[in-house]
Amino acid sequence: MDCLYVDLDGTLLGPGGNLFWDADKRFTLLAARAMEACDRAGCDVVIMTGRRQAQAAEDARLLGHTDYIFEAGACVVLDGEEHWLTGDLLPGETSIHDQIHAAGAPDLLLDTYPGRLEYHAPWHKNREVSHCFRGLIDVEETNALLREHGHGNLRVLDNGMAHRRSEDLAALPEVHVYHLLPLPSSKASAVAFHQQARGYARAACIAAGDSREDLAAAASVGTFWLVANAVTKDPSVLQVASAYDNVRVAEESYAAGVYEAVVRTLAEGG
């Protein structure tokens, strides 16, 4: 196994983003044991997260790795060197985040979906690329809306279930986290870029995650593992998973599911 690409929130990290909590908020070392198993097997680990760069860099450092993917695939960092997968939107005097804001796309979404969409406070602040929202919208419908209003270079992605909402969203049956970011940016493209840069074989790489956006990375790895809590919280994710022939559903949730994915892959000769 060359590499494990792993999501953080809802996957390697337990409830509340806690590295040492299991699904029942009890202490567990399975996240560390998954990292240890990879290390002993000579397998690289790359986090792929919707978090902003400052957070992702620190998370990668704590796990002992130099490569990471942040803001849902907007950028791949290789030994400290940034590789932006954002198309014609590039950082400069004005950040990509501020370029998107100036174009009016965030206001378009908020004005179109009152009571269904809001900024994902406080995690929407100090971002380099994406605008981070929470709510409940149809992604295909929203992306069509962006194209109709001249924002065809952008897209909205579903990055999984949210655990916080304001009173304005109280009537929604569930709340998801959404990112508005450049069209070329995705975890799948970032994983493919990293594999090519490091010379890893697709068949020798696995990924683990809990969201629809994570699932798209199945196209770039030998096997994608969906942690069990993803299905518990959103059973419809299995319908999305059925589009791929290399998705496996772990019996365990959060870090236990990641550990299961690593150990079973290694045991099966991956």
N, C-alpha and C positions, 0 to 999 in steps of 0.2 A: 504494500500500500504506500503510494507516494505522498498523498496529502489528504487531510481532512479539512473541508471547508465547513465552518460551523457558525450558525447564527447565535447571537447572545440572548436577548430578551425572549423569554418563552421557550428557550432551547437549552443552551449550556447553563444559563442563569435561572434560578428558581423564581418563585413568586416574589414580586417586588424588586427584581434584579439582584437577588441574593445568591452569590456563588455557592453558598453552603446550605441552602434550603432545598428540601425535596418538595413534592407536590403538596404534602401536608404541613409544610413549614417546619419540618424537623431537620436537625443537623445531618448532613451527609457529606462524605468525601468523594463521591463518585465523579464529580467534575474533575477533581485533581487526579483521580485514578484513570480517567479517560485520557488526560494529558500524559500521564506517566506511561500508559500502555502505548501511546503513539510514539513517545520518546524512545522507549525500549525497542520498538519496531523500526526505528529510523524514519518514521513518518512525520512529515511536516504538518503544522496546524496553522490555518489562516482563518481569522474571524471575518465574517461578512455581516455587517450590521448597518442598520439605519441611523445609528448614532453619529454625531458629528466627529470631526477628526480628533479634536483634543481628547475626547472620551475614548475613541477607538485606539488611539496611540497608547494611552495609559493602560487600557485593558490588554492590549497585545504585549506591552512590557511586563505586566504582572504575570502573564501566562508564559513569558520567556521567548517570545517570537518577534521578529523584526518586520514581517510582512503582514498587511491587513487591508481590508476593504471597508470603506466607510461611506456613509450617506447612500446606502442601498445600491452601491455599485458605481457611484459617480467618480470615484477615484480609487486606484490601486496603489498602495505604497510598497515599494520593494527596497529594503535596506535604507529607508529614509527618503528615497526618491519618489516623487509623486508622478503618477501617470493618470491624466484626466480623461475620462471616457464620457465626455459631455458635448461632443459634436462641435457646433459653431459657437457655443457659449464657453468661454474660457476665463479663468480668473485673471485679474489685472488690477488696475486702480479701483475698479468696482467689482465686488464679488459676484459670482454667478447668482447667488441668492438675491442680491439687490438688483441685478439685471432682470431677473424674473419678476420681481416686485414692480420695477419700473414699467415693464411691458403690460401690466394690469391683469395678468392671469389670476393671481390670488384673490383679488377683489371680485373678479368675475365669478369665481367659485363660491365665495362667501355670500355674494348677492343673490346667486341662483338658488342656493340651498340653505335658506335661513331655517333654523331649528333642526337642521340635519347635518350641519358641518360647522366646525369651529377650529381655531388654532389649538394644537395639542400642548397647552400651557402646562408647565414652564419649559418643556423640551423643544419648543419651537424657536427658542432664542439662540443667538450666537451661532447660527448655522452658516456654512460656507456655500452650500448649493441648494438643497431642497427646502421647500416650505412644508412643514409638518402639521397635519390636521388630524382631527378625530371626528367621528360621526358615523353616518350610514348612508352611503351613496352607491349608485351603480357605476362601476369603473368604466365600462364600455360606453355608457351614455355620457359620462363626464368627459372622456377623451374625445368623443365626437363633438361635444360642446366646445372644447378647446380648439379643435380644428376649424369649426365653423366660425370662430371669432379670431382667426389668424394666429393661433398659437400651436400650429402643427409641429413645432420643434420641441414641444413639451408633452408630458404625459403624467397621469396620476396612477399610482400603484397602491395595492392593498398590502400592508405590511403586518397584518394580523390583528388580533383582538386587543383593544385598549382596556386599561383597568381604572381609568379615571374619566369623569365627564363632569360638565357643569350642569346647573339646573336647566339650562336652555335645551339640553339634550335628554332630559329626564324621561321623555315619552318614548324614546327609541328602544326597541326590544334588545338591541345589542349595539356595541360601539366598536368600530375598527380604527386603526391608525392608517392614515394615507400620506403619501409623499407626492408632492408636485415637483418634478425635476426634468432635466433634459431628456428628450426621447431616446437617445442612444444608451442612457445609463440604466444598468440592471445588474443584479447579482450574477445572473447567468453570463453576461458578457464579461464581467469582471473576473469571474472564475476562469473562463476560457482564456482571457488575457494572461492571468497569472500562470496558468498551466504552460502556455507557450513560452512565457518569459523564463520559467524555471526548467523547462524541458520535461515536464511530467506527462505521462500517458493518461489520457482520459479514463481508460478502463481501470487504471490503478488509483483512481481518486474517488472519494465518496464525499457526500455533503449531508448535513443534518439541519433541519429547520422546522418551523411550525406555521409558516404563513404561505399564502398563494405566491407571493414574490419569491420566497425561498424555494418553492417547488419548481419555479422556472429554471433553477440551477440544475435540475435533473437532466436537462438537455446538454449539460457541459461535463457531467461526471459519469462514472461507471454505474454507481448506485446512489440513489437519494433516499435518506431515511427521514421519515416523518415521525416526530416524537408523538407519543400517545395523547398528550394533553391537547395537541392541535385538533384531534378528532373529537375529543370530549367537549371542547369548547365550541367547535364549529364542524359538525358532521358533514356539511356540504363540501368540505375541503377534499373529501374522498372522491367526489365527482371530478374535481380539477385534477387530482392525482391520476385518475383513470386514463388521462390523455397520454401518460407516459408508461413505458413498459419496464422501467427500471426503478420504480418507487416501492419501497418496503415500509411498512408501518411498524414501529417499535412497540413492544409490549409495555414498555415503561415510559414515564414522563420526564420532561426536563433533562437534567444531567444524567439521570439513570438511563434515559433513552439514548443519549449520546454514548455513554459507556457501553450499552448493549450493542449499538451500531459498530463501534470500534472493535470490541472483543469478538463479536460474531463474524465480522469481516475478516479479521486476522485468523480466526479459527478455521474459516472456510477457505483460507489460502489467498485472501485478497491482498 
